[in-house]
Amino acid sequence: MAFELEHDWQAHLATPRARVGERAKTHLLILLCIAWIFLGLIGHEPWKPDEAQTISIVKNMTEGKGLLAPIAAGQQSIEYPPLYYWSAAGSGKLLSTILPLHDAARLINSVWMAITLLMVGMLGRELWGVGIGRQITFVFIASIGLVASSHLLMPQVASLAGLSMTLYALALAKRRPIRASALLGSGIGISFLATGLASALIPIATMLLLPILFSQWRSKSFAVVAALSLLVASPWLSIWPWLLYSTDPVQFHTWWHNSLSGSGTVTYPYILRTLLWYSWPALPIAAWGAWRYRAVLFIKPKMQLLLVFFVASIIIIGVAFERREIHILPILLPLAALAGGSIETLKRGAAGALDWFGLLLFGLLGALIWLGWFAMLTGVPAKIAERMQFLAATQEAHLNILALAAALTVTIIWLFVVSNSQRSNRGALTNWAVGMTMAWGLLMTLWLPWIDNARGYKHVFEALNEAMPAQYACINSYGVGAAQTALLDYYTGLTIQPQRSPRSHHPACDLYLVQEDSRHVTLTPGDDWQLIWSGNRALDRRESFRLFMRRPSSSAEDKDTGQY
């Protein structure tokens, strides 16, 4: 929709260069956006809980299994459709000769996030005019909740790309109806094939509610866009479900029933609480924008679009998904769009406070990260080094020249940008985006080995695999979580058979794996089992694993009696 502004398609994301040095600054910020996307995608193991199921599914797909029914080890039914898993498996297969599978698969996030940032920037330009697309992109990447979520092996990353495409397409609907139809239909299809029916319902609900609630959207042109977009989306929405139904009707019916029933809980209070920090600094600026434009909030089409998309996202996410931060990602889209367009109306004192808060916050974070790294490397200061060793669960120091060079680069860029930027409303957003990129970059270069050591399961499950006897029939298990089961499959290929209680066991199995929680008494499968291995993550004081082997006498007795 034109929104009373003239545009030319080729000049999207262009920014006026009113001051000397603006061109150089723009180039530096583009480099920072690239750094924001790529830093943190490689160099660490799959982390629980977010990446565990995904990497198990990706491993199966690279082996030619579960292409239509993406089910991780330990899962009984499909959680999400396969689009993201297909893309991650393709990336993993292509790059696994030079990178570990999890790193190779995680690189696909760079494609999905590049699409998202491009759509967000084009949305800003379409809604607010030349130069604002960059500001909205800065608000978006400065959001605290986005940076970690977008670098994980999670289907929601692909869904976010699809939803950003739909929001931009709706903004473009009146000015370029054919192009908008193709983008809207494709975005609906991508979001559906990434995270399911609920995600696709967000743009569909927005598209239906806009003409119902507001007369400006009741036009033949928009009706044509809606009809054509559904036509474009129909292959995305139908081919995979039809193939799944044809090959595995039981899994199809289970997935369809779960899609319609939702999470079974209402998570609106959780969403609202989480948004207070997750969407910072977009939320306070967007709240100011809503107040500033309150007189036209229900009158101007661009405000109507952002408002309806925001409300539809909250309503659908609140009933369709469980309580997880990553499900809140779609809500960042309208918040960032409104915040970026409202930043110029922010009072100078408020903008200055926001700017100085960002400078102090990221300056302090950067200094602490560098200090922690230096202390871990040299042992000075001793107290900080001791604390770092406790948090990292290791005394091993890491000096990686490439990582150090990357850390120095992002730090120097941040110092250059903040020292040369003029104090202004737009400058505040720029400094936040650069600061977030710098802080994330330092964590993912200087501290990544220690973070990975504390969060990863590789060493635990490799030690378990080494303790396995040369010959065994199968493995009973009790208390092993879904994420741990998936990671056990990824690292060792071991298959476990869950039991309902620690004393129950499958008579054919001669091994028993128990996951214990320090809050409960020690769990043992009985006197006829002998402990042969125990282990836990170095930093984990609650969770531990114990592997038992059946004593030979009890094994023979079970075979005679057929005991279960």
Number of C-alpha atoms within 10 A of each C-alpha: 21 18 17 11 12 11 14 8 10 7 12 21 23 16 18 11 12 8 7 8 11 14 14 10 17 14 11 17 21 13 14 23 19 14 17 27 24 18 20 24 22 18 16 19 19 26 19 16 15 16 20 26 29 29 28 26 27 33 24 20 24 20 12 10 14 16 19 19 23 25 26 27 26 21 14 10 17 18 18 21 23 26 24 27 28 20 21 31 30 18 22 26 19 15 16 16 10 10 15 16 24 27 23 22 29 26 23 23 25 19 14 20 20 15 17 24 23 19 23 29 26 29 30 27 28 28 26 21 22 21 18 29 28 28 28 32 28 28 29 31 24 26 21 17 21 20 18 11 17 25 22 21 28 24 26 24 29 27 30 29 25 31 28 29 30 33 28 26 31 26 24 24 25 18 16 17 22 18 14 27 27 20 25 33 30 25 29 31 29 27 34 26 27 27 25 23 21 20 28 25 18 26 28 20 15 24 23 13 16 20 15 12 13 15 11 14 22 13 11 9 15 22 17 14 25 22 13 19 27 20 16 20 23 15 13 21 22 12 11 17 19 13 14 17 15 11 13 13 14 13 17 20 15 14 20 15 11 16 18 11 11 18 16 11 12 17 19 16 10 14 20 14 10 16 20 13 14 21 24 21 22 31 22 15 25 22 15 18 22 19 12 14 16 12 10 14 18 15 14 15 22 21 21 20 23 23 20 20 26 19 15 20 26 19 15 17 27 23 18 22 19 16 19 12 15 19 22 24 22 24 20 26 28 28 28 30 30 28 27 28 21 23 26 15 14 17 11 14 11 12 22 17 12 19 23 16 14 21 19 12 15 22 17 13 19 23 14 13 16 19 16 22 23 17 21 26 15 12 18 14 13 12 11 18 21 16 14 20 19 14 15 22 18 15 15 11 16 15 11 12 9 10 19 13 13 19 22 18 16 23 23 12 19 27 16 13 19 19 9 11 16 11 15 16 21 20 19 26 28 23 25 26 25 29 29 26 26 28 23 22 28 28 21 23 20 24 20 20 20 24 16 18 20 19 20 19 22 20 15 18 23 13 15 21 15 11 13 15 10 6 7 12 8 17 21 24 28 23 19 21 13 17 22 20 23 28 29 26 24 25 16 15 13 16 16 21 16 22 17 10 12 18 12 16 22 19 16 17 18 21 25 27 26 23 20 20 15 10 8 8 8 10 16 20 21 12 10 14 19 17 16 15 16 17 16 20 20 19 15 11 10 12 14 18 19 19 23 24 21 20 15 12 9 14 17 12 12 14 12 9 9 11 12 10
